[in-house]
Amino acid sequence: GENVEQHPSTLSVQEGDSAVIKCTYSDSASNYFPWYKQELGKRPQLIIDIRSNVGEKKDQRIAVTLNKTAKHFSLHITETQPEDSAVYFCAASLEDSSYKLIFGSGTRLLVRP
Amino acid sequence: DGGITQSPKYLFRKEGQNVTLSCEQNLNHDAMYWYRQDPGQGLRLIYYSQIVNDFQKGDIAEGYSVSREKKESFPLTVTSAQKNPTAFYLCASRPLSTGELFFGEGSRLTVL
């Protein structure tokens, strides 16, 4: 089955700096890769996703890149702000009727003011 | 107010007791999921259901059971066979048209 590894487990950056979180997946059939943000005490929420037919997707200060050959994808946050502090989870699945998402172990991002 | 509701938010049980966690959604989503969240391990899939009266095991289904008698409801029973039941449990739903999961606020189960 699919296995997703996520690094780093914790990341501390200065406000205004960029943050990068990386994930690798094992199943080459996976073709859907979302990222979820979980603020302290709150539910996870989708912030961006990418499908295997594109290599990069941007939404304001966040972007995701995908390298299908190497089976890894990354989340990039630019101009970080204190409200970006949260746990971020990557996930992978086959884009079929089940969307059986397999999540990474999470990255705790701390943005220092 | 549309959304997905889990109850109870906190639950304490003695070892050996079964406990049922409720998950209700009024989003008219067809698919529903149960995940378990442990520190440092991310979210692990327990069970999922794409349609009423049908469900499939996830990666860690042992010691858990579910039912899907109504589209809106997907309760999870943590049985006494689950060796380490203390955890944070998240329910989610998804419309068939997208891959986005909508999560509930979670239920924290502590087995004493």
Interface residues (C-beta under 8 A of the other chain):
Chain A: G1 V4 Q6 S9 Y32 P34 Y36 K42 R43 P44 Q45 L46 D49 F89 A91 S93 E95 S97 S98 Y99 K100 L101 I102 F103 G104 S105 G106
Chain B: A31 Y33 Y35 G40 Q41 G42 L43 R44 L45 Y48 Q50 Q56 G58 D59 L90 R94 L96 G99 E100 L101 F103 G104 E105 G106
